Amino acid sequence: MNTVLAIDDKYDNLVVLRAMLRMLMPECVMLEALSGEEGIRIAKEKLPDTILLDILMPGMDGFETARRLKADPDTASIPVILLTAVENSAMNRTLGLKAGADAFLSKPIEEDELVAQLRAMLRIRASEAERRDRMDRLEELVALRTKELRETADQLALALDQTISVLANTVETKDPYTAGHQVRCAALALAIAHEMRLPADQLRGIHTAARIHDIGKIKIPSEILSKPGRITPLEFSLIKEHPMVGESIVSPITFPWPVAKIIAQHHERLDGTGYPEGLTGDVILLEARIIAVADVVEAISSYRPYRPALGVEAALAEIEGNMGTKYEPDVVKACASQIREGRFRFDD
């Protein structure tokens, strides 16, 4: 049974919402609050699946209530739909997004839109619960494996590989449109490193980091990752956080290689135009420079929700056209050699 918390200072509005939900979504239980303070208290106690929040309330308005809900770890993941009788302007939406709102509804509320928004938020909530459950299981698995690692070197190698597989699978279940991207990127990064005749231990570090380089995407809403159209600047700013998120996820795991740093730097570019820190030149780890090229080539070559696959020649044109500015020349040459001479091809 799903629970929806409605927060509105007007009791009549709550009566209307209660009647609409009883008729349109009988599977939902509605909780009620007549102020932001009461709503926050109920949200912390009951942990509803979605919150309907009026903006115009005396004392603590909807924006401040949303901010406090999103700042509290106990309630931060609960989707918030802002309700307003004020014109649903770009300014209101911007203020709402800054406060942490997930969606908006204008009064008077249309039945179809209410149901559609609530069902969308309930799906997000369910997805978040599943993700948290996966992360809890992952943390338990990592803890178990870490204990086993102390026993023998053989167990260390096996458990580490299993942990990498779990991490890799976690992000790909979150983003089905790029399922297999990390595997294909890792295969190309390894081929490039072989072409450059890097030491065996460094090869293993590159392959390991490439297999989980996008692990930080588990923090990005699925609706953004799989969005078929152009993303907004706000959405892109969220996407740009994934290297640092990935670094924070992986940092507690002890690797024989600088995996967390490689993940943090895989979107950096030689000329400083990359992210998240705008690093330049040799400040960027060689391993990250290799994965950067493999990542771009695989992404351009493959299908994405917002465009068809462009093919490997388009990918090579991108890295060769920006060789020495964005991409490491030796890495680009090794990649092009592997592909053009037939020593590497992506698996279907």
C-alpha positions, 0 to 999 in steps of 0.5 A: 500500500502506497502512502501519499502525504499532502501538506496544505494549510487549507483544510478544504484543499486536503478534503478535495485531494482526499476525495480525488485519491480515494476515487482515482487511486484507491490503492493509496493511503493519504496522510495530511498536514496543515503546515510545513512543520507538521508535514516535516514531522509526519514525513520523518515518522511515516516516510511516505512514498510521495509528498504533495506540497502546497507552495503558498502557506503562512510561516514556512512556505512550500519552498522552505519545507521542500528544502528542509525535507531534502536536507534531511537524510531520512526524507531526502529521497522522498519525491516532492510534488509542488502544488501552487495556485500561482502562475506556474512560471519559469521562476517558480519552477526554478525556485522549486528545483533549487529547493529540491522539488521533483515535479509540479502541479498547478491548481485547480488540479486536473485529475489525469495530471494528478494521477500521472504525476503521482504514478511517476513519483511512485515509480521513482520511489520504488526505483530508489528503494530498489537501488538502496536495497542493491546498495545495501546488499553491495555494502554487505558484499564488500564488507564480507569480501574485505574480511575474506581478502585478509586470508589469502592472496588468491581470495583477494584476487577472486573477491576483488573481481567479484566486487568489480562485477557487482559494481559494474552490474549495479550501474548498468541495471540503473541505465539499461540504454548503456548496458554493456558500455563499461564492458566494451569500453574496458575491452578497448582500453585494454587493447589500447594499453597493450598497443602502448606496451604498458606493464602487465600490472598497469594493464590490470589497473586500467581494465579494472577502472574501465569496468566501473568508470561510470559507477557514479551514474547510480546517483543520476535519475534514470529519467535523465540517463534515458532521456530521448531528447536534449538534456537541460543545463541543470540535467547536464550539471547532475550528469557531470557529477558522476566522476566524483560520485564514482570516486567517493563510492570506490575510495573505501575499497583498497585497490593495488591501483589508483582506481578511484582517481582514474574514475574521477578523471576519465572526463578530463581533457588535455586542454582543460575543457573536461570535468569535473576539475578542468585538469590539464596535460600530464596532471591527468593520469595516463590511465584516465587519458586511455579510458577517456579515449576508449569511452568516447569511441565506444559512446559515439560508435554505439546507440544512445537514447537521443541518437542512433549509433554513429559508427566507429569511423565517426568515433575515430574522426572525433579523437583524431580531429582533437588529438593533442588538444583534448586527447593524448596523441599516443593513446589516439594513435594506439586506438586507431591502429588497433581498430584500423588494422583489425586487431580490435572490434567491438562485440555485438 
